[in-house]
Amino acid sequence: MATFTEVAALVPTLRDRGDACASLTQAQHAVTAMTDAEVVAVLREANEALQHAEQLRLIAVGVIAARSPRDAGHSGAAQKEGHRTAASLVQKITGSSKADASRQVRVGEAMLGGESDSSGSGAEHPDATWRPIDWREPLRVARRDGCISTTQFDVIERGLGEPPAVDGITDDRQRRDADDHGRAAWAQAAEELVAEAAERTAEELGAAARAIRDLLDPEGAEQRFRDRYENRSYRVWTDQYGVRRASIAYDDHGAALVGTLIDAALRPRRGGPRFVDSEEQAKAKALTDDPRTNEQLQYDLIIDLLRAGALADAKDVFGTRQAGVRLVQVVDDDDGARVGYAEDGLGALPDAMIDQHICDSGIVPVRVDACGNPLDVGREQRLFTPRQRIALALRDGGCRWTGCDRPASYCESHHIDEWQRDGGRTDIDRGVLLCRFHHMELHHGGWRITRDDKDDFQLHDPGGGVRALRARGFLSYAWGALGPPPLRFRPAIA
C-alpha cells in the first residue's frame, strides 16, 4: 500500500511544501493555513489523482463481475471469496453502500466494452461481419479521459436506457440500417450529455438523459407515462412504535401538482424570489422565522389542503396566489409534432394530458427561434411581465448559474444591463433567470453577465475568468438536433 508521502506527491500544491506534508497530520495543518484558492487547488488535484485510481478500480470491478455470473456456482471470482455477487464483494472491500457498489459493478461491466449484437431482433444477421453501433463508447472515452465521473457515467447510461428494439422489419439490411440509426441517435445524445457534465449536477444529468430518451423514443415515452400512472399508489401502515406512516408512488401529473403546491407555500423559506410587495414580504419573513421544520410545514400544508378541500380560498392556504402546474408544449411548424413537458422539469407528457390541461387552463403562446430564443415582448418597465417570465422559464429552464439546480419557479429575473446605470431594457434577450442566492452573488460578489446579441450568456468572475452559461431547460433538446429516427427507418405500426 502506498505511503502518505507517495500519495501527497501526486498533489502538486502539497508536494511543493516538502517535509511540511510528510504525514497526514502535517498535511492537515498545512491545508488549514492555506488560502482559499490553494485549498480549492488541493481539492482539484486530489480529485484528479483519485480519478486515475478509480479507473483501475473500475477495470478490476468489471473483470470480477464478468467472472462472477450467477451460473458460475462456487467457481466464480466473487463466490470464491465467500460472496454471492460481485457487488457484495465490492461493498465488502471498499466499505461503500450497497447502491454505490452496484453502481461500480454496472459501470465496470460497461467499461469493458465489446457489446454483442443486442439489436433486439432475436435473429442472427447473415452478414457475420456486421456489429451494431456501440452507443456507449462516448461514455467510455469520457470516463477514461476523466471528463465524467463514475456516477455521471451511470446516471447518463441508465437515463438513456437501451434504444427500442426494431420490430416489424423482415429485410436484414433494412433492419441493420434501422438499428444503426437508432443507436447513432443514442450515441449523439450521450456525446451531448458528456459535454454538459461539467455544468450539471448528477441529478440534472439523469433527468436530462430521461428527457432525451423520451424525445428520441416518443412511443416508449407514452408507455412509460402510462406505466407510472398505473403504478400510482398510496399505502398506509403502522410501525413498531405505533406511528401511522404512509408511502406514495406518484404518477407524473400528481407529482407535479403536489410539488407545485409545496413549492408555492415554502418558496420564501427555500430561497424563492424576494421582489414582492410589502404584505408578501411580511408573510415570507413570518414563514422564515417559523420554528417548524420544512418537513413539518409540508405535512401541515397537506393536512390543511385536505381539510379545506375544494372550497378553500387560495390565499387562506398558500398565502399569495393559487398554485398550479404549468405545462409546456413544443409545436413544430414544419410537421406539427407536439411534445409536452412540465415547466419545472419532467419527462415527456402525452398529447392527451396536454389537451386536458388546455381545456382547464387555456394557453399562452410563445414563439422561439431555432436556438430556443423567445421573440421579444419586452416593455419599458422595471419588472418582467408574467408573459416574459414564462418565456424566460422556457428558454432557461431554471437558474442559469453553472451547477445550480433551482427550477424556474424559484428564480428571479436578472437584467444583465443595469436598469438605472446602463439604461437597461426589460427585454427577454437582456434578461436571465437566477435563483436568489446566485442573484445576490452576482450583485454583491463582483460577478457580471454579458451577452452578444443572441449568443450564449457569458459569466465573468471577479478574477477575470469567463465561461458560458448554458440553458438548463430540457426543452432545448426539443428544438435542437436531437430527435427520433426518421420514419423511413422506423417500422410501420399496424
N, C-alpha and C positions, 0 to 999 in steps of 0.2 A: 504494500500500500504506500502511495506517495506521502512524503512528509509535508508538513505545513509549509516549510520553506520552499519546497518544489512547487507546491500549488500557488503560493503567493508570487512566485517568479512569473507566472502566467498573467499576472495583473500588473501592467507597467506602472501604474500610479503607486502601488505598494512596493514593487521591485526597486523603484528609484530611491526608496528610503532605506535600503540595505538592511543593516542589523536592527534597525528600529522596528522591523516587522518580522523578526526571526521566529516569533511564536504568536499563537492566536491572541493571547492577552496583550502583547505588544502591538499587534496589528489593530486591536480594538481601541487602544489608547491613541494610536496614530490616526485612525479614521475619525475618531471623535474630535481631534484637533484640526481636522481639515476644513477647508472652505466648502460651501455648499456645492460649488462646481466640481471640486475634487471628489467629494463623496458620490456625486452622480456619475463621475467618470469611473470610480471604483465599481459601482453597480453595473455599469455597461460592460466594463472589461471582464468582471467576474462572470456575468451572464454569457459573454462570448466564449469564455473558457468552458463553461458548463455545456454550451451547445455542442462543442466537439465531443465531450464525454457522453452527452446524450445520444449522439449519433452512433457511437459504438454500442451503447446500451440497447438502442433500438435494433441494431443488427443482431445482437445476441438474443434479444427477446423474440425477434421474428424467426430465427432459426430454431429456438427452443419450441415455439408454438408450432412450427411446421413438423417438428419431430415428436409432438405430443398429441396426435389425433386421438379421438375418443376410442377408436377401434384398435389402438396400439396396446391396450391392456396394460400390463405392468412393465412393458418394454419401452414405453415412451420416455423421453428425456425428463419431463416433469414427474412422471409416475415413478421413475427410479429414485427420485428424491422424496418420495412419500406424498406427492400431491396429485389430486385428480386432474387438475388442469394447469396449463401454463400460467394463467392469470393468478392462480393460487400460489404458485412458486414465486412469481414476480412480486406479489404482495408480501410474501414472507421475507424475501431478500431485501427489498427496497424499503419496507416499512410504510408503504403507501396504502391508501384506501383501496377498497375493492373496485370502486369505479375507476380510479386512476390506473390501477394495474390492468384492468380490462381495456382501458384506452391505449396503454402502451402495447398490449398484445395486438389490438386492431391495427395500430399504425405500424408496428414492427412487421406484421404479416404483409401489409400493403406496400411497405418499403422494399420488400424482397422482389416485387415486380413479377414479370413473367406470367401475365394473365393468360389463361386458356380461352378458348372460344366460348364466350358466355353470352352470345347474341340472343339467347332465349328461343331459338327456333326449334331446338330439340333434335336437329338433324345435322349430320356431318355434311360439309360442303365438298363437292367433287374436287375443287381446287385445294389440294392439301397445303399449298404454299401460302394461302391467304390466312391472315391473322387479323382479328378485329383491332381497331384503333384503341390504344390504351389511354383512356381519358384521364387516368390518374397520374400520368407521367409528369405533367406540370407541377403537381403537388410534390412528387418525389424529388424533382430537381430543386424546387424551392426549399424543401426540408434539408436536403444535402447542403445547399448553399447557405443555410441559416437564415433564409428570408422569412420563414414561418416556423412557429414552434410546433411541438407535438400536439398540443391542444388545438391550435389553429388548423393543423392538418386534419385532425379528427372531426372537428365541427364542420369544416368545408365538405369533407368526403361524405359524412353522414347526412348533412343537409341536402346535398345534391342527390344522393342516392344513386341507384343504378338507372341508366336510361331505360325507358319502357321497351319491353320485348316487341320484336317485329313479328306480327301475325298477319295472316291472310295473303301473303305473297308466296307463290309457288316457284317462281323463277329464281334460280340460285343467284344469278348476277344481280337482279333487282333487289333481292333480299340482302345481299352483301352491301350494295350501294346504300340501301335504306339504313342498315345497321351502322355503317361507317359514318353516314351523315349525322345520325343521332349522336354517336359517340364524339364526333368532331364538335358538335354544339356543346356537349358537356365539357370537353377539354377547353373550349374557348371560355366557358363560364368559370372553370377552375383557374385559368390564367387571370381572368379579370378579378376574381376574389383574392388571389395571391397578391396582385398589385395593390389591393386595398387593405391588405392585412396590417400594414404598419399604422394605418389610420383608424382602424376599427377595433373594438373590443371583441373578445372571443364570442360573446353573446350576440353581438351585432353581426359577426361573420356568419354564425349559424343561421340567424334569421334571414340574412341576405341570401344565403345559399338556398334556403327553403323557398324564398320568394322567386328566385331564378328558376328553381325546379318547377314551380307552379307555372311560370311563364313558358318554359320550354315544353312542358307536358300538360296542356290545359285539360285534356280528358282525365288524366291522373289527378289533377288538382280538384276537379269536380268530385271524383270518387273519394279523395282524402277528406274533403269537406263533409261529404255525406257520412263517412265513417266516424268522424269526430262528432257529428250530430247524433248518430245512432248510439254512440258510446257515452253520451251525456248521462250524468247520474248524480244523485245526492244521497249520501249514506250517513246514517247516524248510529252511534254506538256509545256504550258506557264503559269507561276504562276501569282499571282495578281500584281506583280511588273514588269511584262514583261520579266522576266528572263526565258530563254528556259532551261528546265530541262529534264532529261532522267532517266529511270529506266530499269535495265537489270535483267532478270532472266536467269541464265546460265544453260546450260547442263554441264555434268561433264568435258568433254574434253575442252569445251570452257572456263570454269572457270580455269582449269589448265593452258591453254595456256596464257590467259590474266594475270593470277597471275605470271607465269614464266617471261613473258615479263617485267612486272613492277618490279619484284624482281631483274632481271638481270640489269636493269637500275639504281635502287635505292639501291642495296645491300650495297655499301660502306657507304651510309648515314645511313643505318639501322643497322650497326654493322656487316657487312659481313667480309670475310677473308681479312687479311692485308698482307699475304705473296704473293705479286705480284711484277712485275717488276717496274722500276722507272717511266716509262711512265704511267702505270696504276695508280701508287701512286699519280702522279700529277693530273690525271683526278679525282681520288677519292677525293683528297683534294679540288679540284675546286667544285665538287658536294656537299661536306660537307659544304663549305662556301657559297653556292648558297643561296641568300636571299629568294627564293621561298619556300613555304610550301611543304610538301610531297604531299598534295592533288593537289596543282598547278603543281608540277612536273609530277605527274601521268597524269593529264589532258593534259599537253603539250606533253607528250610522246605519248599518244593515238592519238592526232591530228597529230603529226609528222609521226606516223605509217600510218595513213590514207592518209596523203599527199604523203608520199614516195611510199607507195604501194609495190608491189612485186619486183620493180626494185631497191629498196634501197640497198646500201651496208650496211652490218650488222654493221660495225664499225661506220658508219655515224649516226646510230640510237642508238646503245647500248653502244658504246664506247670501247668495248672489243671484245666479240665474240657473235655470233648469239645465241639467247636464244631458248630453245626448251623444250618440255615436255618429261621427261624420264619415261617410263612405265616399270614396273617390273612384271614378270610373274613367278609364282611358279609352277614348274613341278614336280609332284610326280612320281618317277621312278617305284613305285610299281603298280599304277593303271593308270598312265598317266593323273591324274587330273590336271587341269590347272586353276589357279586363277590369275587375273591381278589387279595391283594397280598402282597408280601414286607414284613416289618416295617420294614426299613431303607430302603425306597424302591425300587419298580419299577413298571412298568405293570401293567395287569390281567393276571391269570393265569386260564386256562380252568378250568372245573369239574373236568375230568379230572385236572389237575395237583394240585388241592386234594385230591381224593378219594385220589389216590395217596399224598400226604403224610400224610393222616389215617390210612390203613392202616398206615403205617410208624411214626408218632409219636403218634397219638392227638390229643385236642383239650383245650383249656382254655376253657370258655365264659365270656364276659364280656358282660354286658348294659349297654347305654348308653341315655341318653335321646335326645330329638330333636336335642339340640345336641352329642351325642357325649360327654357326661359319663358316665363309668362309675359304676355303683352302688357305694356304699361297701362295702369289705371290710376296712376298717382294723381294727387291733388295738392294744391298749395295749403297744406295744413300740417300741424305738428305731428299728430298721431296717424299711424296707418289705419285705414278703414278696415272693417271686418272682411270685406271682399279682398282687399290687398293681403290681409293676414292669411286668408285661405290660399291665395296664390303663393305666398312665401312658404306656407306649410307644404304645398305640393312640390315646390322646387327643392327646398332644403331638407325636408323630412325630419327636422329637429335641429338641435344646436349644431352649428357648422364647425365648432371648435374641434380640432383633432382629438379623437379618443373620448369625446363626451357622448353619452347615450341618452340625454334628456330628450323626450319626444316634443313635437311641435307645440302641444298644448301647455307645456311648461316653460316656453320660451318668450322672450321679449324681442321686439323688432328694433334692430340697431341701424341708425343712419350712418353709413360709412363716411358721408360728408357731413360734418357737424352742422346742425340746424342753424345756429346763430353765427358761429365763427366763419364757416365756409359757405354759408348760403345754401345749405343742402336742401334738396327737394325730397318730399316723401314719395319717391318713385320706387317701384319694385326692384328695378335694376340697381338702385343705390341702397337697398336695404338687405339685411341678412338676419336670420334668426340666431339668437344666442340665449342660453339659459341665464338665469340671474347671476350665478357665480361668475361665469365667463364674461358676461356683460360688465360686471363690476371690475373684473380683472383687466378688461380692455381699457376701461376709462381711467382706472387708478393705478395700473401697473406698467404704464409706458408702452403698451401694445397698440397697434393700429391695423386696420383692414383697408385694403385698396382694391380697385377693380378697373381694368381697362376695357371699356365698352361692355361686352357680354362674355368676356373671358372668365376664367376661374377667379374667385376671390383669393387675394393673397394676404396672408397673416404675417405681419412684421413684428418680430420680437424685440425687446429692449436692446439686445446685443447686436442688432443689425441683420439677423438671420431672416430668411423669407421662405415660407412654404405655402403650397396651395391648400385651400380649404375645399375639400370635395363634399358634394352633397351626400347626405346620409339617406335620403329618401329612396326606397326600393322602387318607386315609380320611375326612376331614371332608367332602369333596365327596360321598362315597357316602351320607351321611345328611343332606346339605343339600338345597337346592332344585334343584340341577342333576341332570339325568338324561336318558336317551334320550327322543326324542319319543314321545308316546302311540301305542299300537298302531294306533289308528284312522287315524293319519296315516302309517303305515309300510306299505309294500307287503307282501302276503302272500308267504310263501316256499313254493314248490312242494315 
